[in-house]
Amino acid sequence: MELPLTVGVAATESALERFERLLGPEIDRAYQLAGYLLGHASEAEDAAGEAVARAWDRFDGLREEDRFRPWLTRIVVNVCRDRLRRRRIAPFVPLDGVEPEAADPFATVLARDAVGRALRLLGPDQRAVVVLHYWDDRSVGEIARTMGIPSGTVKWRLRAACRRMRPELEREESGR
Amino acid sequence: MKNDELGQRVRAFFATSPRPPAPDSLRRLPATVVSAGPDRERVRVPGVFGVRRWAGLGLAGLVIAATLAMTVGVRMAGPRGGSTGSPVAPGLTPAGPSSSAAATSVAPATPAGTGAPYSMGGLAWQEVGIGAFDGVEDLAFFPVDQGLLVLGTSRTAQTRLWLTIDGSDFQELDASPFRSDDPVTQQVRMTGLAKGPAGYIAVGARVQPGKPGSGTGTSSPLVWRSTDGLRWSAVSTRGLPAGGLGSVVATSTGYVAALSPSYSQTSGTVSPVFTSADGESWQATSVIATKVVSHAGHIVALTSNNSLAVTDDGSKWTTPRLATQVTSVTAGPDGFVAGTYDQAATKMSVIRSSDGRTWTNAGVTSNSSVGAMTYAMSSWVVLAGPDGVHDRSRITTSQDAVTWQESPIPDQVLGKAMPGGHLMAFRNGFLAVMQAEIGPGSMTEYGPLQVHLWWVRTARPGDVPGAPMPTFSPVATPSGGITEARAIAIASARYPVTMTAPFGKLVTIGGFDPKQTLVPAETPVWAVIVLVAKPGCSGKAPGPSPCDLPYTSIAVMVDYYSGDIIEVVDSSK
């Protein structure tokens, strides 16, 4: 069982050292999660940075170290979802005929596959559950706990996302 | 392609997708974000980590009660959460250069578009702030010396704050004092603002919503202070009980605030009115009330027993003699106006007063929906919702609160709005806040909303003629099913309706949260919403009491093909 941060094994750590110790193993994943949610590396870097800043800002509120990962995940998802809503970044990929920058791993992979193109059809909430479920291998229950929503809502969003993506994938299969 | 095949396809895609490492810039907090020291210190900087802290608040709790209110249309009139008890006087002039300079020192102006003015019924509707409010679900207004503070809230994002001087440009301000730790589960709401001897004091609540419609949410009071109305800081309060603050007014010696009532399905909690000299230390008064408003040095409280109490200083209260039950009270430049409920006639009426002590009858409204109300353009202005006669919301205006005139609202406005909204007098017109549902919701909670802000003034030559309500062709439905009227008749036979007409909506259950129904997805049903009386609330006036909403709504699922009632969903359970 993890001890509360205030009396844990690293009691001599400063808050900053403790935060960076917990952040280290998670930052790649946070960045990748943001990348597949937003579709662009630069946007992902910005969003992950915002999430880290938010996490640090609220680090006092985290009592158990083993909650750091889902806690950070939730912040990343919320930041990305807000960005998608606020800026209305609907497409995951550039407009047709425009090649994504070679250095952008997210835009490239999302542009080359029908799944990536189908993902851009999803709204922020559906996109979040799809990426958490299929990319991050999170169960419905884990997603529900992470996002603070009922499991039924997660299931509904997954089903709705499948309904939305299906025509794009079937069109690819049929060669059109 | 079946769902599991599609899932495998998506999983395979992600399995072969790259997992690039995070840039080094993300691996450590920049020194500008955190500085070493005995305790950590937070500094906001521009750039990657200098993100705008647009905070959030939420409009969580857009629950069945709201739906019910819109349907029933009796209570819930008046300003919604976030509105101030002190409307801006008509003719408010823009701030001068000095205040403008103060505002620009906070943040650059937010680029915002302005639409064409659409005229109809003597009024012109012009959308403002286009683009500035993306992702915002609701707006609330609070007048300050420099202009109008606009608070943008969402159930899923942090609160944002703007200042507008002219109603078209919106300067974004630092909203971090209104930030929530997690806007999805904990929302911060500002509900009132007053300028008094200790400067600006704003009140509100930290709300943790419960299950929609269950009344299980909890609130705690919040107070903020500002010297200029633009830069805010949270205040530690003493003497306030649990519960959210709903309104505040200023006196010559301090402030008077009322807590919002909190309700569950079976009980309600109301609190005393509190007074404070500085916004930090609060003392309870003997008056139990749910709202305070002020006009010309007089303060009127809407008491928990559907009456009014009056004071000038917050310490000595008197109770005017009233023959009817008061359900709402607001203040305008001419004085106070209160909505009352005539139980015998089941009619809403209006009474008026210049000092809060002597009240006169001012007219009888219809028993249809009375939505938001404000005083603008030398008239009382009411946003009236749809009812049995009117399919759509419209504006009704009156100079004497006796004779009312109706103005239709252009389709350019209503075409992207849900019923309801709220109004705020501003300059020589008023601002109207409308909301559009932009994603799927559930039966008890709206889906994601997008707010639209309209500036309404007297129409003049050159305005674009507004479009009337279009006539729609019948929505394509599968053949062989029963009609909406038949479905309503079937539902009404099971649940006799006494309050208002039921309405039906042809849906597939897949459109609802599957937790709320046992009916298989993709099954077309008529969801007929009917209202049934809450136990123990029969005959009681709608008003600030546990029977504030004396009816609860249930959805009767009528099979589209067979006409059988296949499920009943009670929002109160």
Boltz contact constraints between the chains, C-beta under 6 A:
constraints:
  - contact:
      token1: [A, 15]
      token2: [B, 40]
      max_distance: 6.0
  - contact:
      token1: [A, 16]
      token2: [B, 34]
      max_distance: 6.0
  - contact:
      token1: [A, 27]
      token2: [B, 22]
      max_distance: 6.0
  - contact:
      token1: [A, 27]
      token2: [B, 26]
      max_distance: 6.0
  - contact:
      token1: [A, 27]
      token2: [B, 27]
      max_distance: 6.0
  - contact:
      token1: [A, 28]
      token2: [B, 21]
      max_distance: 6.0
  - contact:
      token1: [A, 28]
      token2: [B, 22]
      max_distance: 6.0
  - contact:
      token1: [A, 31]
      token2: [B, 22]
      max_distance: 6.0
  - contact:
      token1: [A, 32]
      token2: [B, 19]
      max_distance: 6.0
  - contact:
      token1: [A, 45]
      token2: [B, 23]
      max_distance: 6.0
  - contact:
      token1: [A, 46]
      token2: [B, 48]
      max_distance: 6.0
  - contact:
      token1: [A, 48]
      token2: [B, 26]
      max_distance: 6.0
  - contact:
      token1: [A, 49]
      token2: [B, 26]
      max_distance: 6.0
  - contact:
      token1: [A, 49]
      token2: [B, 48]
      max_distance: 6.0
  - contact:
      token1: [A, 49]
      token2: [B, 49]
      max_distance: 6.0
  - contact:
      token1: [A, 50]
      token2: [B, 51]
      max_distance: 6.0
  - contact:
      token1: [A, 53]
      token2: [B, 33]
      max_distance: 6.0
  - contact:
      token1: [A, 53]
      token2: [B, 49]
      max_distance: 6.0
  - contact:
      token1: [A, 56]
      token2: [B, 29]
      max_distance: 6.0
  - contact:
      token1: [A, 57]
      token2: [B, 42]
      max_distance: 6.0
  - contact:
      token1: [A, 58]
      token2: [B, 181]
      max_distance: 6.0
  - contact:
      token1: [A, 61]
      token2: [B, 181]
      max_distance: 6.0
  - contact:
      token1: [A, 82]
      token2: [B, 157]
      max_distance: 6.0
  - contact:
      token1: [A, 85]
      token2: [B, 135]
      max_distance: 6.0
  - contact:
      token1: [A, 86]
      token2: [B, 134]
      max_distance: 6.0
  - contact:
      token1: [A, 86]
      token2: [B, 135]
      max_distance: 6.0
  - contact:
      token1: [A, 105]
      token2: [B, 18]
      max_distance: 6.0
  - contact:
      token1: [A, 105]
      token2: [B, 20]
      max_distance: 6.0
  - contact:
      token1: [A, 109]
      token2: [B, 17]
      max_distance: 6.0
  - contact:
      token1: [A, 113]
      token2: [B, 13]
      max_distance: 6.0
  - contact:
      token1: [A, 115]
      token2: [B, 10]
      max_distance: 6.0
  - contact:
      token1: [A, 115]
      token2: [B, 13]
      max_distance: 6.0
  - contact:
      token1: [A, 123]
      token2: [B, 439]
      max_distance: 6.0
  - contact:
      token1: [A, 134]
      token2: [B, 10]
      max_distance: 6.0
  - contact:
      token1: [A, 134]
      token2: [B, 11]
      max_distance: 6.0
  - contact:
      token1: [A, 134]
      token2: [B, 14]
      max_distance: 6.0
  - contact:
      token1: [A, 135]
      token2: [B, 14]
      max_distance: 6.0
  - contact:
      token1: [A, 148]
      token2: [B, 184]
      max_distance: 6.0
  - contact:
      token1: [A, 148]
      token2: [B, 185]
      max_distance: 6.0
  - contact:
      token1: [A, 150]
      token2: [B, 515]
      max_distance: 6.0
  - contact:
      token1: [A, 152]
      token2: [B, 513]
      max_distance: 6.0
  - contact:
      token1: [A, 152]
      token2: [B, 514]
      max_distance: 6.0
  - contact:
      token1: [A, 152]
      token2: [B, 515]
      max_distance: 6.0
  - contact:
      token1: [A, 156]
      token2: [B, 513]
      max_distance: 6.0
  - contact:
      token1: [A, 156]
      token2: [B, 514]
      max_distance: 6.0
  - contact:
      token1: [A, 162]
      token2: [B, 3]
      max_distance: 6.0
  - contact:
      token1: [A, 162]
      token2: [B, 6]
      max_distance: 6.0
  - contact:
      token1: [A, 166]
      token2: [B, 1]
      max_distance: 6.0
  - contact:
      token1: [A, 166]
      token2: [B, 6]
      max_distance: 6.0
  - contact:
      token1: [A, 170]
      token2: [B, 1]
      max_distance: 6.0
